[in-house]
Amino acid sequence: MSAGLGDRWLRGERLPGVSFALHDRVAIVGGSRDGQVGTVALLLAVVPHPLYLVTLDGGAGELRVRQSSLQLAH
């Protein structure tokens, strides 16, 4: 990912095709981690699909998660 895009995202700028912002509360949908909740820590890639580093609640670690496997947590 271009350093410029990452910096823009960190400053809170909305990027085309990128649904989540830094510190958004998200839930994982599908797969073995279905239903786990965490916080967006970093945007790792935009192409071919947005990929985020998510810090899981309760000290359960961090995961790289595609945007298609995330939704805003309620």
C-alpha positions in Angstrom: 0.0 0.0 0.0 1.2 3.5 -0.8 2.5 5.4 2.2 0.3 8.3 1.1 -2.9 6.2 1.4 -1.9 4.9 4.8 -1.2 8.3 6.1 -4.4 9.7 4.8 -6.4 6.9 6.4 -4.6 7.4 9.7 -5.6 11.1 9.6 -9.2 10.0 9.3 -9.7 10.6 5.6 -12.3 8.3 4.0 -10.8 6.4 1.1 -12.9 4.9 -1.8 -13.8 1.3 -1.1 -12.5 1.4 2.5 -15.3 0.9 4.9 -13.7 1.1 8.3 -11.7 3.8 10.1 -9.0 3.6 12.8 -10.5 2.5 16.2 -13.8 1.4 14.7 -15.4 -1.5 16.7 -15.9 -4.4 14.4 -17.2 -8.0 14.6 -15.9 -10.8 12.5 -18.4 -12.6 10.4 -17.9 -16.1 9.2 -15.0 -18.5 9.7 -13.6 -19.9 12.9 -13.6 -16.4 14.6 -17.2 -15.7 13.8 -18.7 -13.3 16.3 -15.4 -12.2 17.9 -15.2 -8.4 18.4 -12.3 -6.1 18.3 -10.9 -2.7 17.2 -9.4 -1.7 13.9 -5.8 -1.0 14.5 -4.4 -0.5 11.0 -5.2 -0.6 7.4 -2.7 -3.0 5.9 -3.8 -3.0 2.2 -6.4 -1.6 -0.1 -5.8 -3.7 -3.3 -7.0 -6.2 -4.2 -9.4 -5.8 -1.2 -9.1 -3.8 2.0 -7.2 -5.8 4.7 -7.1 -4.6 8.4 -5.2 -5.5 11.5 -7.8 -6.0 14.2 -7.0 -6.1 17.9 -9.4 -8.6 19.5 -11.1 -7.9 22.8 -10.0 -9.5 26.0 -6.3 -9.8 25.0 -7.1 -12.5 22.4 -4.4 -11.1 20.1 -4.5 -9.5 16.7 -5.7 -10.8 13.3 -5.4 -9.7 9.7 -9.0 -9.6 8.5 -10.4 -8.8 5.0 -13.1 -6.1 4.9 -15.6 -8.7 3.6 -15.3 -10.6 6.9 -16.1 -7.5 9.1 -19.1 -5.5 10.1 -19.5 -2.7 12.6 -20.1 -4.1 16.1 -23.3 -3.1 17.9 
